[in-house]
Amino acid sequence: MAAADVQMLAGETSPDAAEPAAPAPEERTMIHTNEAAEATTDKAQALFSDFNARTKAAMEKSAKGVEEMTDFAKGNVEALVEASRIAAKGLETIGHDAADFGRRNFENATATMKTLASVKSPTEFFKLQSDFFRSAFDSFVAETSKNTEAMLKLAGDAAQPLSNRVAIATDKFKVVGA
């Protein structure tokens, strides 16, 4: 045993006993390794915390995007339904007008036939027949012109809800592209 060890056992203190002993090299390595492990753990926790925050933000943004797309699609369907409703109502009106035109022409033709049956000369017959055909042709041209205008107006009216949706889509794409 060394003299210092004997003094320690006897209760005597040495002048070096007041100073703490320096850690052994093995202890220094363990302390340094523990500090490195704690630093790595802290960095990993910070990294995962940042990753979680970014993932949460991305998920919220995706959910908002899906919600906007759903609303946009719903608006498209509503516009299509509105356009179909306008087209159906317009076609119904045009159909009623066509039926009216047919009824009037039939009545006019019936009246003309009665008049033609009562004529007394061939000259009068051909004159009445010529007047009837001219009148029928003029009526047909006028009705065709009226129907063409009505169809063009109907096409414009029915396309308006869809045009509005295209304008909204264009605005959305401009915002996304900017």
C-alpha positions as CSV (number, residue, x, y, z in Angstrom):
1,M,0.0,0.0,0.0
2,A,1.1,3.4,-0.7
3,A,1.8,5.9,2.1
4,A,-1.1,8.1,1.0
5,D,-3.4,5.1,1.3
6,V,-2.2,4.3,4.8
7,Q,-2.7,8.0,5.8
8,M,-6.3,7.9,4.5
9,L,-7.0,4.8,6.4
10,A,-5.7,6.2,9.6
11,G,-7.8,9.3,9.2
12,E,-5.0,11.6,8.3
13,T,-5.4,13.9,5.4
14,S,-2.7,14.8,3.0
15,P,-2.2,18.2,1.6
16,D,-3.4,17.0,-1.8
17,A,-6.7,15.7,-0.4
18,A,-8.4,19.1,-0.5
19,E,-8.2,19.1,-4.3
20,P,-10.7,16.9,-6.2
21,A,-9.1,14.3,-8.2
22,A,-9.2,14.8,-12.0
23,P,-11.5,12.4,-13.8
24,A,-9.9,9.4,-15.3
25,P,-9.6,9.3,-19.1
26,E,-12.4,6.7,-19.2
27,E,-14.7,9.0,-17.3
28,R,-13.9,12.0,-19.6
29,T,-14.7,9.9,-22.6
30,M,-18.1,8.8,-21.1
31,I,-19.0,12.5,-20.2
32,H,-18.1,13.6,-23.7
33,T,-20.1,10.7,-25.2
34,N,-23.1,11.5,-23.0
35,E,-23.0,15.2,-24.1
36,A,-22.8,14.2,-27.7
37,A,-25.7,11.8,-27.3
38,E,-27.8,14.6,-25.7
39,A,-26.9,17.0,-28.4
40,T,-27.8,14.5,-31.1
41,T,-31.1,13.7,-29.4
42,D,-31.9,17.5,-29.2
43,K,-31.1,17.9,-32.9
44,A,-33.2,14.9,-33.8
45,Q,-36.1,16.2,-31.7
46,A,-35.8,19.6,-33.3
47,L,-35.7,18.0,-36.8
48,F,-38.8,15.8,-36.1
49,S,-40.6,18.8,-34.6
50,D,-39.8,20.8,-37.8
51,F,-40.8,17.9,-40.0
52,N,-44.1,17.5,-38.1
53,A,-44.9,21.2,-38.4
54,R,-44.1,21.3,-42.1
55,T,-46.2,18.1,-42.7
56,K,-49.1,19.6,-40.7
57,A,-48.9,22.8,-42.8
58,A,-48.8,20.8,-46.0
59,M,-51.8,18.7,-45.0
60,E,-53.8,21.8,-44.1
61,K,-52.9,23.4,-47.5
62,S,-53.8,20.2,-49.3
63,A,-57.1,20.0,-47.4
64,K,-57.8,23.6,-48.3
65,G,-57.0,22.9,-52.0
66,V,-59.3,19.8,-52.1
67,E,-62.1,21.9,-50.5
68,E,-61.6,24.6,-53.1
69,M,-61.6,22.1,-55.9
70,T,-64.8,20.5,-54.6
71,D,-66.4,23.9,-54.4
72,F,-65.3,24.7,-57.9
73,A,-66.6,21.4,-59.2
74,K,-69.9,22.0,-57.4
75,G,-70.2,25.4,-59.1
76,N,-69.5,23.7,-62.5
77,V,-72.3,21.2,-62.0
78,E,-74.6,24.0,-60.9
79,A,-73.7,26.0,-64.0
80,L,-74.3,23.0,-66.2
81,V,-77.7,22.4,-64.6
82,E,-78.6,26.1,-65.0
83,A,-77.6,26.0,-68.7
84,S,-79.6,22.8,-69.2
85,R,-82.7,24.4,-67.6
86,I,-82.4,27.5,-69.8
87,A,-82.0,25.4,-72.9
88,A,-85.0,23.2,-72.0
89,K,-87.2,26.1,-71.3
90,G,-86.1,27.9,-74.5
91,L,-86.6,24.7,-76.6
92,E,-90.1,24.3,-75.1
93,T,-90.9,27.9,-76.1
94,I,-89.6,27.3,-79.6
95,G,-91.6,24.1,-79.8
96,H,-94.8,25.9,-78.8
97,D,-94.1,28.6,-81.4
98,A,-93.5,25.9,-84.1
99,A,-96.8,24.2,-83.1
100,D,-98.6,27.6,-83.3
101,F,-97.1,28.2,-86.7
102,G,-98.2,24.8,-88.0
103,R,-101.7,25.3,-86.6
104,R,-102.0,28.8,-88.3
105,N,-100.7,27.4,-91.6
106,F,-103.2,24.5,-91.5
107,E,-106.1,26.9,-90.7
108,N,-104.9,29.3,-93.5
109,A,-104.6,26.4,-96.0
110,T,-108.1,25.1,-95.1
111,A,-109.6,28.5,-95.6
112,T,-107.8,28.9,-98.9
113,M,-109.0,25.4,-100.1
114,K,-112.6,26.5,-99.3
115,T,-112.1,29.7,-101.2
116,L,-110.5,27.8,-104.2
117,A,-113.5,25.4,-104.2
118,S,-115.9,28.3,-104.7
119,V,-114.1,30.1,-107.6
120,K,-115.9,30.4,-110.9
121,S,-113.1,30.9,-113.4
122,P,-109.6,29.4,-113.9
123,T,-108.1,32.9,-113.9
124,E,-109.5,33.6,-110.4
125,F,-108.3,30.1,-109.3
126,F,-104.7,30.6,-110.4
127,K,-104.7,34.1,-108.9
128,L,-105.9,32.8,-105.5
129,Q,-103.5,29.9,-105.7
130,S,-100.6,32.2,-106.5
131,D,-101.5,34.6,-103.6
132,F,-101.7,31.6,-101.2
133,F,-98.3,30.2,-102.2
134,R,-96.7,33.7,-102.0
135,S,-98.2,34.3,-98.6
136,A,-97.2,30.8,-97.4
137,F,-93.6,31.3,-98.6
138,D,-93.4,34.8,-97.0
139,S,-94.8,33.4,-93.8
140,F,-92.3,30.5,-93.9
141,V,-89.3,32.8,-94.4
142,A,-90.4,35.1,-91.6
143,E,-90.9,32.2,-89.2
144,T,-87.6,30.7,-90.2
145,S,-85.8,34.0,-89.5
146,K,-87.6,34.4,-86.2
147,N,-86.6,30.8,-85.2
148,T,-83.0,31.4,-86.2
149,E,-82.8,34.5,-84.0
150,A,-84.5,32.7,-81.1
151,M,-82.1,29.8,-81.4
152,L,-79.1,32.1,-81.4
153,K,-80.4,34.0,-78.4
154,L,-81.1,30.7,-76.7
155,A,-77.6,29.4,-77.4
156,G,-76.2,32.6,-75.9
157,D,-78.4,32.4,-72.8
158,A,-77.7,28.8,-72.2
159,A,-74.0,29.2,-72.6
160,Q,-73.8,32.2,-70.2
161,P,-73.6,30.1,-67.0
162,L,-70.8,28.0,-68.5
163,S,-69.0,31.2,-69.7
164,N,-69.1,32.5,-66.2
165,R,-67.5,29.3,-64.9
166,V,-64.8,29.5,-67.6
167,A,-64.1,33.1,-66.5
168,I,-63.8,32.0,-62.8
169,A,-61.5,29.1,-63.8
170,T,-59.3,31.5,-65.8
171,D,-59.1,33.9,-62.8
172,K,-58.1,31.0,-60.5
173,F,-55.4,29.8,-62.9
174,K,-54.1,33.3,-63.2
175,V,-53.8,33.5,-59.4
176,V,-52.1,30.0,-59.2
177,G,-49.7,31.0,-62.1
178,A,-48.7,34.3,-60.4
